[in-house]
Amino acid sequence: MTAQHATLPAPGAATEMACWPPVRTVETSDGWRAGLSGGVTRRANSAVPLRVPVDAARAVDEVEALYSAAGQRAVIRVGGTEADDAVDRELDRRGWVTVAETDVLARELDDDGDGDEPAGSASDIEVTWAREPDDDWLDTYLAVKSGGRHRELLRGILASGDAWHVTARDRSTVVGVIRVALADGWAALSCLVVAPDARRRGIGRTLTAAGLRLAREQGVTRAFLQVEQHNEAARALYDGLGFVPVDGYRYREPDPDR
């Protein structure tokens, strides 16, 4: 995992879940939260061990049975909770594999917004926002993401909770989108997508800065986002906007070859 910042706190797994709530959440006998959302995104379809299990083997058995009954592959998020070591040992014993590693980045929101829009941002772009993602927002997001066949299920996930959906337009053409969700005094930025033919114009910076301004206007004092460790382009953008690593986690699944 990436080294964590010494002073800025992490939002924590519970807050992260509140910013991307599953369609259905089941609490296990050990107090873990298991998200069930038809397999649309790991964030909404994984079990989060919020407490150290009394019996790790039994806890994982329960998670496997829960997802099997829903017709889904079991996924457990490890990282950001006190249960990590016990769960990791049990998953190692079962031969589970790591399928994705994610860093959590965060920053304080200054009162004046100084530094939110650095050099290189697009100045000729119209930015609007709405509570629910409209068809243009979804089309832009799904054009570069998998899961198009679950469009309405994804729409429901995105529109749940306290969230805003920001759209950037060049004249009448949508050139990028981002989502801002609020929970527990935090703003979560996610779903940043810039249309392929509009890249290298600073639109990603413009959208992220707009998301930070929107969060500040709602009275939020801190923002975070989650980025896969191999996404160097995104890390460069967020580093330039003052985000620092504060936490990390990984998703583990049963080895499909076993």
C-alpha distance (Angstrom), angle and dihedral (degrees) to the residues before:
residue distance angle dihedral
M1 . . .
T2 3.81 . .
A3 3.81 115.7 .
Q4 3.79 112.6 -93.6
H5 3.80 127.9 -123.8
A6 3.79 113.0 -100.4
T7 3.81 100.7 -133.4
L8 3.80 112.2 17.0
P9 3.82 110.6 88.7
A10 3.78 124.5 -129.8
P11 3.81 118.9 -117.1
G12 3.81 91.2 -127.6
A13 3.77 131.9 -134.7
A14 3.82 95.8 -79.3
T15 3.82 93.0 54.9
E16 3.79 91.3 45.2
M17 3.80 89.8 53.4
A18 3.81 91.1 48.9
C19 3.80 89.1 56.2
W20 3.82 92.1 52.3
P21 3.81 103.6 28.4
P22 3.81 119.2 -170.3
V23 3.78 120.5 -123.9
R24 3.81 87.2 -113.8
T25 3.79 129.4 14.8
V26 3.80 122.7 -161.6
E27 3.80 121.0 -166.8
T28 3.79 112.8 -145.1
S29 3.78 125.9 -142.6
D30 3.82 88.8 -95.7
G31 3.79 93.3 52.6
W32 3.79 95.4 -102.6
R33 3.80 117.6 146.6
A34 3.78 116.2 -131.3
G35 3.80 118.2 -167.0
L36 3.80 121.1 -148.8
S37 3.79 117.6 -171.0
G38 3.78 107.5 146.0
G39 3.79 92.6 -85.5
V40 3.82 94.4 -65.2
T41 3.84 105.4 145.1
R42 3.79 124.6 -16.1
R43 3.80 90.1 -113.7
A44 3.80 90.4 65.5
N45 3.81 94.9 37.4
S46 3.79 107.1 49.2
A47 3.78 138.8 90.5
V48 3.80 117.0 -117.8
P49 3.83 116.3 -155.9
L50 3.80 100.1 -141.3
R51 3.82 92.4 169.0
V52 3.78 135.7 38.3
P53 3.82 105.4 -99.1
V54 3.77 120.8 -120.1
D55 3.80 87.5 -139.0
A56 3.81 114.5 14.3
A57 3.81 94.2 -163.0
R58 3.79 92.3 52.8
A59 3.81 91.0 45.5
V60 3.80 92.6 54.3
D61 3.81 91.0 44.5
E62 3.81 88.2 55.8
V63 3.80 92.0 50.7
E64 3.80 92.2 48.4
A65 3.80 91.4 50.4
L66 3.80 91.6 48.2
Y67 3.79 94.5 53.6
S68 3.79 93.3 40.4
A69 3.80 89.6 56.1
A70 3.81 88.6 52.8
G71 3.81 92.0 49.5
Q72 3.81 92.7 -113.9
R73 3.79 136.3 120.6
A74 3.80 112.3 -104.7
V75 3.81 114.3 -109.2
I76 3.80 125.0 -176.3
R77 3.78 124.1 -168.2
V78 3.81 112.5 -142.1
G79 3.80 119.1 -168.1
G80 3.76 137.9 61.2
T81 3.82 96.6 47.8
E82 3.80 135.6 84.9
A83 3.80 90.3 -116.7
D84 3.81 94.2 68.4
D85 3.81 100.6 103.2
A86 3.79 96.3 47.0
V87 3.79 93.0 45.6
D88 3.80 94.0 45.3
R89 3.79 91.8 52.7
E90 3.79 91.8 51.8
L91 3.80 93.3 46.8
D92 3.81 90.3 48.6
R93 3.79 88.8 52.9
R94 3.81 89.8 53.8
G95 3.79 93.7 46.7
W96 3.81 95.7 -115.5
V97 3.80 115.0 168.0
T98 3.79 132.7 -139.1
V99 3.80 110.1 -115.5
A100 3.82 101.6 177.0
E101 3.79 137.5 10.1
T102 3.79 120.0 -154.8
D103 3.79 134.5 -170.7
V104 3.80 121.4 -148.2
L105 3.81 111.5 -141.7
A106 3.80 124.8 -169.4
R107 3.78 143.8 175.4
E108 3.78 140.2 -178.0
L109 3.80 117.8 -106.7
D110 3.80 110.3 -126.0
D111 3.79 117.1 -141.8
D112 3.80 93.2 -120.7
G113 3.78 96.9 40.5
D114 3.78 91.0 -124.5
G115 3.79 110.5 177.5
D116 3.79 96.4 13.5
E117 3.79 93.2 117.2
P118 3.79 109.8 37.8
A119 3.77 127.7 -176.6
G120 3.77 112.2 -64.1
S121 3.80 97.7 45.6
A122 3.78 117.6 134.3
S123 3.81 110.8 -104.8
D124 3.81 98.8 -175.8
I125 3.80 96.7 61.2
E126 3.81 126.5 106.5
V127 3.81 113.2 -138.2
T128 3.81 123.0 -161.7
W129 3.79 134.0 167.3
A130 3.79 139.8 -158.0
R131 3.77 137.5 178.9
E132 3.81 95.5 -115.2
P133 3.80 127.6 40.6
D134 3.79 111.0 -108.2
D135 3.79 124.7 -149.9
D136 3.82 93.1 -90.8
W137 3.81 90.9 53.1
L138 3.81 92.1 48.5
D139 3.81 93.3 44.9
T140 3.80 90.8 53.8
Y141 3.79 93.8 46.5
L142 3.79 95.9 44.9
A143 3.81 93.1 46.0
V144 3.81 89.1 77.4
K145 3.80 100.1 24.8
S146 3.78 133.2 70.8
G147 3.78 121.5 -119.9
G148 3.79 100.9 69.3
R149 3.78 91.3 140.6
H150 3.82 88.1 63.4
R151 3.79 94.2 52.3
E152 3.80 98.8 137.4
L153 3.80 93.1 42.3
L154 3.80 88.8 53.1
R155 3.80 90.4 47.6
G156 3.80 89.0 55.9
I157 3.81 92.7 50.2
L158 3.80 92.2 48.6
A159 3.79 95.3 47.3
S160 3.80 95.1 48.4
G161 3.76 121.1 100.8
D162 3.80 125.0 9.6
A163 3.79 101.7 -35.4
W164 3.80 142.7 146.9
H165 3.80 127.6 -158.0
V166 3.78 115.8 -147.4
T167 3.80 123.3 -158.0
A168 3.81 129.2 -167.2
R169 3.80 118.8 -154.7
D170 3.77 133.1 -171.5
R171 3.79 100.3 -153.4
S172 3.81 100.3 -46.8
T173 3.80 98.0 -25.1
V174 3.80 119.9 99.8
V175 3.80 108.1 -128.7
G176 3.80 102.0 170.8
V177 3.79 148.6 -4.0
I178 3.79 140.7 -158.0
R179 3.82 135.7 179.6
V180 3.81 127.2 -135.9
A181 3.82 118.6 -164.8
L182 3.81 125.5 -177.1
A183 3.81 129.2 -148.5
D184 3.80 137.3 144.9
G185 3.80 94.2 -3.0
W186 3.80 92.3 -51.5
A187 3.79 133.1 108.8
A188 3.80 117.2 -146.8
L189 3.80 116.6 -154.3
S190 3.80 115.4 -157.7
C191 3.80 144.9 143.1
L192 3.80 94.7 50.4
V193 3.80 106.8 174.2
V194 3.80 129.2 164.9
A195 3.80 118.3 -166.6
P196 3.84 110.0 -107.0
D197 3.82 94.2 -119.9
A198 3.83 91.6 50.0
R199 3.79 99.2 52.9
R200 3.82 126.2 120.5
R201 3.81 91.0 37.3
G202 3.80 98.4 100.0
I203 3.80 93.6 -104.6
G204 3.81 92.5 131.9
R205 3.81 89.1 55.9
T206 3.79 91.3 46.4
L207 3.81 92.5 51.7
T208 3.80 94.4 45.5
A209 3.80 91.4 48.2
A210 3.81 89.7 49.1
G211 3.80 89.7 51.6
L212 3.80 91.0 51.9
R213 3.82 91.7 49.4
L214 3.79 91.0 49.1
A215 3.80 90.8 50.4
R216 3.79 91.6 49.9
E217 3.80 90.9 50.7
Q218 3.82 88.1 56.5
G219 3.81 90.2 56.8
V220 3.80 96.4 -104.3
T221 3.81 117.3 148.7
R222 3.81 102.4 -168.4
A223 3.78 136.6 39.4
F224 3.78 133.3 -162.9
L225 3.76 139.5 180.0
Q226 3.78 137.3 -174.3
V227 3.79 122.3 -128.2
E228 3.79 130.4 177.1
Q229 3.78 111.2 -113.7
H230 3.81 95.3 -119.8
N231 3.83 93.8 55.0
E232 3.79 97.8 99.7
A233 3.81 95.5 165.4
A234 3.80 92.1 56.6
R235 3.80 91.6 46.1
A236 3.80 90.7 53.5
L237 3.81 90.5 52.0
Y238 3.79 94.2 48.2
D239 3.80 94.0 43.6
G240 3.80 87.7 56.4
L241 3.79 90.1 52.7
G242 3.80 93.6 54.1
F243 3.80 101.2 -99.7
V244 3.81 117.0 146.8
P245 3.83 131.8 -171.0
V246 3.81 113.0 -93.9
D247 3.81 104.0 158.7
G248 3.77 144.1 -6.3
Y249 3.77 142.1 -158.4
R250 3.78 142.0 179.1
Y251 3.76 136.2 -146.3
R252 3.78 119.0 -125.4
E253 3.79 128.2 -165.4
P254 3.80 136.7 173.9
D255 3.80 111.9 -80.4
P256 3.83 105.0 -100.3
D257 3.81 89.9 -149.3
R258 3.80 94.5 59.1
